[in-house]
Amino acid sequence: MHSANNLARTIVHTEPNIIDAHLADLGLAQEDLNQILFKALSQQLSVTGNNAVTAGGTFFYHEAVRAARDVLSVKGFKRLSVRNVELAVNDQIAVYICSGNNQTGLTDAYPESRAKKGKFTREFMGLTYKDNPIQYPFVYPDQQMALDFSFSNNDKILTNSLGLDIWCLLHYVYRIDEYQWGMRAEFSKPITYNRKNEINGFSTRLILNTTSTDPVTKQGGEPQFTPEIEIDILKTG
């Protein structure tokens, strides 16, 4: 369960040795996470004009989920799917694939999930409601600003349904030029959501180095993302 102290501010790490140490404690390495993301990006950029307009985003998500389970299986992670919440889990954490907004992967920023999360997902992840109107407009300062995660007496601090720490592999794909694409990403622990039901607060953010040694190119137009839809499947009869 989150304590009030943990909700006081966001801890952001950018130093490679500190990030590596944090990930090692979780049974991960930055190379694992980058491999997952670039497998997904490669699949997204494989779309052609004959695919549906939103195929790129769909391809990215499904390949990222599969890659997470494939890549991390050698480290003891297993597949877990709970009412369309797709995870890779070990005995300590759960990895959740999540597309982010254009502030994803930036140190002095307020990243959010790109799409809304359904009620089941929010409750399953133990997120607490917190809207932060000072985020917009946002001009990046010279130093990291602390998020104000104060709570009223009516707010509930929830624990997630797994009893594990859930971490978002948050990613943002952007266009460099006509053919080249880049990606920013972070491995961050979500704690709050806003009035649009988007994840908007993280207790810890590990900024990943996603600089590719080879150019990521695509022949064709810009891939479109498919809106993420939360569907609660209920058994009847």
N, C-alpha and C positions, 0 to 999 in steps of 0.2 A: 504494500500500500504506500502511496506517495505521502511523504510528510510535508508539512508546511514549509520546512526549510528547503526541501528539494524543489519546491515550486517557486522559490523566491527569484531565481534568475537562471538564465540559460548559460551553461558552460560550453564554450566553443574551443575546440582544439584544432590547430593547423600544423603543429610541429610533427614531422613524420615519425620521429622516435616515440613520441607520446601516443600518437594514433596507433602505431604498431603495437605498443604495450597494451593499450586498451583492447584492441581487437584480439590480441593473443589471449588475454584473460577471458574473452568470450568464445575462444576456440576458433578464431578466424584470422585471416591475413588480408591485407589490402589487395594483394594479387587475386585472391578469391573473388572479392567483390567486383573488381575491375573486369575480371574474366566473364562474370555473369552479365555485366552491363554491356560489354562489347559484343558478346554473342547475341544479345537482344538487339543491339543497334544494327548489327550486320543483317539480322533477319528483317528488321524494319526497312532497311534501305534496299532490300531485295525486291520490293514491290515495283510493279511497272504500271503503265497507263491502263493496262487491262484489269488490274485489281480494282476493287471498290475504293472509293476516295479515302475512306477511313481505315483501310487495311493496315497501313503502316503502324499505327498505334496499337491495333489489335495484335499484330505480329510481335511487336516489341514486348508487350505484356506477357503473352503466352510463352514466348521464348525465354523471357527473364525468369518466370516461375519455374519452367523446366530446368533451365541452366542452374538456378539456385539449388535445386534438389540434386541435380547431377554432380555439380562441382563440389558441393558441401557434403555429399554422402560419404566421401572418404574420410571426413572428419567427424563422423558420427551423427550427422543431421539426417532427419527423416521427414517424409512428406506428411503434412497435416492439412486437411481441408475441412472447414467447419462452416456450413451454410454459405459457401462461396467466398469465404475468407481463406485464401490460399497461402500457406506458410511452409517454411522449412524450419524444423525445430531440433534442438538437442535438449539435454537435461537442464539447461540454464537459460537459453533465450529462444525467441522465435523471430525469424526474418520475414518481413512483410515488404513486398515490392510496391512502390508507390511513386507515381509521377508527381513532380513538384512544379512550382511556378518559377518565374525567371530570377528569383532571388536564391534559388537552390544552389548550394555549393559556394556561396559568397560569405565571407567571414562576418562582415558588418551588415547583416541583412535579417529580414524576417521571412524565411521560407514558409510556404504553405503547400498543402497538397493541391494538385491542380483540379481535382474533382471532389465533389461532396461525398461523404461517407454516410451510409445508411445507419439507422438507429441501432440495429443489431451490431454492426461493426464498431460503432462508437462505444457501445456498452461492453462489447466483447474485449476491446482493447483497453478499457478502463479510463477512457478520456473524460475530462471534466470540461464543462462549458466555460469558455472565457473569450469574450469578444474584446479586441484591442483596437479601438478607433484611432489611436495615434499612429497606427502603422501606415496610413495613407493620407497624403503622399509621404514618401519616405526618401530622404536624401542621405546617402551613406556617410556617416561620420568618420572621423579619423580613428576613433576607438570603438570597440564593441559596446553597445548599449545593453543594459540589463532590461529584460522584459518584466513588466509589472504583472505578476501572477498572484494578485491579492484576491481573496475569495470572500463572498458574503456568507452570512450564517445559513442561507438557503442552499448554498452549493454543497454538493457531495463530492468527497474525494474517493474515487472508486479504485478498486484493484481489478486487474483484468481477469478474465475467466479461466485462463490457463494456469495462473500461478507462476508464470514465467515473465521475464522482461521481454517486451515486444519492441523490436527495433525496426525502423523504416529504412529500407535502401532507397533513398529519395534521389530522383534523377531528373535532369532537365536537358533536353536535346535542342540544339540551336544550329542555325545555318551560318557558316563562315563566309562562303562565297557561292557561286553558282553550282559548284560540284562538291565542296567540302563541308563536312559537318563536325561539330564538336559536342561535347557533353560535359556537364558539371554534375557532381554527385556528392552526397554525404550519407553517413550512416548515423541516424539520429533517433533518439528515444522520445516518442510522442507522449504528450500529457494533456493537451487541450484541443478544443475545436471551437469554431466561431459560429455566428448566426447563419452562415451559409452551409454549415455542416462540413466545412473543410478543416483538416488538421492544421492548426496554426501556432502550436507551441510545443517546444521540445526541451527536456531537461538537460540533455547532453547532445552536442552536435560534433561529429568527427568529420572534418572536411577532407574528402578523398582527392588524391591526385589522379585525375583521369586523362592526363596528357598522353595522347597516343604516339607511339614511336613511328607509326605508319599513318599516312593521311587516310581519313575515312571519307570515301567518295561515293557519289551516286550519280548515275546518268538519268536525268529526268527531273520531274517536279518535286516540290516539297511534300513529304509525307504528312498526312493528317492524322491526328489522334482521335481515336474513338472515345466518346464520353464513357467514363467508368460508371456503371450502374450497379447499385447494391440490390440484390434480390434475396429475400428471405423465403426459403423453400420450406413449406409446412406439410407434414404428412396428414392425409385425410383418410377416413374410412378405417 
